[in-house]
Amino acid sequence: MKIKILLLFLLAPVIIFAQNYTLDELLGLAMENNTTLKQSQINLDISRARLHSARINYLPDLSAGLSRNEIIKYDTRYDRLHGSDSLSTTADNAYFTISKSIALNNVSYFSNKDASHNYTLATIANEMQIQDILYRIINSYITVLENQKRIELQERNIIVQENIVSESRSLYRQNKITQTQLQQSEINLLNARISLLNAQNTLSINRTRLFDLVNVDDEEKDFDEVNIYTEDSDFQRELNIDQIYRVREQEETVNKLRTSIQSTKLDFLPQLNLQYRFNRNLDSNEYRTDGNTSHTIGLSLSYSLNSVFRNHYSYKIDRLLQDQNSLKTSQLIRDITLEYNQYLEELNYLQQLDILLESRMQQAIENLAIAQQRYRLGLETQLDLERANYENLEAQKAKEDNHYQLIRTKLHIDNLLSNKLYEY
């Protein structure tokens, strides 16, 4: 019993180390460690702080002060000449002031509006960054899974091709096949090894990209299979333009420009400024204590002739920018609609292809079973059996490739529409 417990203890680290990566695990690590997401969150916090700072400008200006003065006085010239003691007194002064200025083109109002637009843009940008990182990680994860499966099938295929080459050489020595047929079997073996090398290289590249996004070290473990979109046989997504991040960002940019145009329009008008100031002053010394309170209201009207020319060109630039952004918005919506329709066409094609590949794979499995049975009965050669095995592997590979391409296309559609990609 002690030996069994000791063996379990020794094997425990190996079991833990052998655990595969999961998509949930990598997404969670990315949300904690990805540098781009950290920078995006900092930008969002900066925009939020600037918005709060701009809102403080709405408050009245408050000021207070306190001073202490020592006042030395000489009563008469006689006292100064005869060295009489001087008389001194201490005066304390305290004041408290409240003031607020309201202008027709209020700087505080437009500063707050601009900060509000910037915060909205930063919020959308942060959501876009999160969406982009999730999309890239899931896409890379699917590619890794695809190449893991492809390598497994290619390794099995190489064994089959080696058996075919061995059998072909035997038949060639018996003059049952030509040299061309032998060379073709050897070429097929080389092609299988090349395909395996390509799959291994693609796997390595995508693992590197994936762990660079997650910002953790790769422990060289395999990846667990995922069930995203696999149970969604009736995949339906509506094109909702208003929820797409890129459209929301563009619309907020247009709104920010409208605010700038509104501010420029007001600059053409005379500057009307209403001011109010409340001041409470306390003044005390050794002989008296008094103070005063004042309320001041001012109204001023001014107009800068030079600003007419500056505002003219500022307004013209803003209007041109508005036209430019309108064109950008229209083009953006057209591009998204076109891309969405292209993805739908690709999805429809892959779904139809999947049905045909499923039928092909079932027939290849049945054909392999028949070939195995006929081989046992001596009705088929080893070469015929290996060729049936090869056709079965090719059918499986095509089915697996299409399976992962279907998942990837559905992922592209959800990312395009800014839908939530994955629950983790």
Residue pairs with C-beta under 8 A, 6 or more apart in sequence:
17 219
17 221
18 221
19 221
20 221
20 222
20 223
20 224
21 221
21 222
21 223
21 224
22 223
22 224
23 137
23 138
23 141
23 223
23 224
23 226
23 228
23 422
23 424
24 424
26 137
26 141
26 210
26 214
27 134
27 137
27 138
27 422
27 424
28 424
29 214
29 215
29 216
30 37
30 133
30 134
30 137
30 213
30 214
30 215
31 37
31 130
33 214
33 215
33 216
34 133
34 213
34 214
34 215
35 215
36 129
36 133
37 129
37 130
37 133
40 125
40 126
40 129
40 130
41 126
43 122
43 125
43 126
44 119
44 122
44 123
44 125
44 126
46 122
47 115
47 118
47 119
47 121
47 122
47 123
48 119
48 122
50 115
50 118
50 119
51 112
51 115
51 116
51 118
51 119
53 115
54 108
54 111
54 112
54 114
54 115
54 116
55 112
55 115
57 107
57 108
57 111
57 112
58 108
58 112
60 98
60 99
60 100
61 97
61 98
61 99
61 100
62 96
62 97
62 98
63 95
63 96
63 97
63 99
64 94
64 95
64 96
64 97
65 93
65 94
65 95
66 92
66 93
66 94
67 92
67 93
67 94
68 90
68 91
68 92
68 93
69 90
69 91
69 92
69 93
70 88
70 89
70 90
71 88
71 89
71 90
71 91
71 285
72 86
72 87
72 88
73 86
73 87
73 88
73 89
74 80
74 86
74 87
75 84
75 87
78 84
79 86
89 285
89 286
89 287
90 285
90 286
91 283
91 284
91 285
92 282
92 283
92 284
92 285
93 281
93 282
93 283
94 281
94 282
95 279
95 280
95 281
95 282
96 279
96 280
97 277
97 278
97 279
97 280
98 277
98 278
99 275
99 276
99 277
99 278
100 275
100 276
101 273
101 274
101 275
101 276
102 273
102 274
102 275
103 271
103 272
103 273
103 274
104 266
104 269
104 270
104 271
104 272
104 273
105 263
105 266
105 267
105 269
105 271
110 259
110 263
113 259
114 256
114 259
114 260
117 252
117 255
117 256
117 259
118 256
120 252
121 249
121 252
121 253
121 256
124 245
124 248
124 249
124 252
125 249
127 245
128 245
128 246
128 249
131 245
131 415
131 418
131 421
133 213
134 421
134 422
135 411
135 415
135 421
136 209
136 213
137 210
137 213
137 214
138 228
138 411
138 421
138 422
139 408
139 411
140 206
140 209
140 210
140 213
141 210
141 223
141 226
142 226
142 404
142 407
142 408
142 411
143 202
143 206
143 404
143 408
144 203
144 206
144 207
144 210
144 223
145 223
145 225
145 226
145 404
146 400
146 401
146 404
147 199
147 200
147 202
147 203
147 206
148 203
148 222
148 223
149 400
149 404
150 199
150 397
150 400
150 401
151 196
151 199
151 200
151 203
153 393
153 396
153 397
153 400
154 192
154 195
154 196
154 199
154 397
155 196
156 393
157 192
157 195
157 196
157 390
157 393
157 394
157 397
158 189
158 192
158 193
158 196
160 386
160 389
160 390
160 393
161 185
161 188
161 189
161 192
161 390
162 189
163 382
163 386
164 185
164 188
164 189
164 383
164 386
164 387
164 390
165 182
165 185
165 186
165 189
167 381
167 382
167 383
167 386
168 177
168 181
168 182
168 185
168 186
168 383
169 182
171 177
171 182
171 383
172 178
172 179
172 181
172 182
207 218
208 218
211 217
211 218
228 407
228 411
228 422
229 235
229 406
229 407
229 410
229 411
230 407
232 410
235 347
235 410
235 413
237 413
237 414
237 417
237 419
239 336
239 337
239 340
239 417
240 417
241 247
241 333
241 336
242 248
243 417
243 418
244 336
244 416
244 417
244 418
245 418
246 332
246 336
246 418
247 329
247 332
247 333
247 336
250 325
250 328
250 329
250 332
251 329
253 325
254 322
254 325
254 326
254 329
257 318
257 321
257 322
257 325
258 322
260 318
261 315
261 318
261 319
261 322
264 311
264 314
264 315
264 318
265 315
267 307
267 311
267 314
268 308
268 311
268 315
270 301
270 302
270 303
271 300
271 301
271 302
271 303
271 304
272 299
272 300
272 301
273 298
273 299
273 300
273 301
273 302
274 297
274 298
274 299
275 296
275 297
275 298
275 299
275 300
276 295
276 296
276 297
276 298
277 294
277 295
277 296
277 298
278 293
278 294
278 295
278 296
279 293
279 294
279 296
280 291
280 292
280 293
281 291
281 292
281 293
281 294
282 291
283 289
283 290
283 291
283 292
284 290
284 291
336 416
339 416
340 413
340 416
340 417
343 409
343 412
343 413
343 416
344 413
346 409
347 406
347 409
347 410
347 413
350 402
350 405
350 406
350 409
351 406
353 402
354 399
354 402
354 403
354 406
357 395
357 398
357 399
357 402
358 399
360 395
360 398
360 399
361 392
361 395
361 396
361 398
361 399
363 395
364 388
364 391
364 392
364 394
364 395
364 396
365 392
365 395
367 388
367 391
367 392
368 388
368 389
368 391
368 392
370 388
371 380
371 384
371 385
371 388
371 389
372 385
372 388
374 380
374 384
375 381
375 382
375 384
375 385
411 421
414 420
414 421
415 421
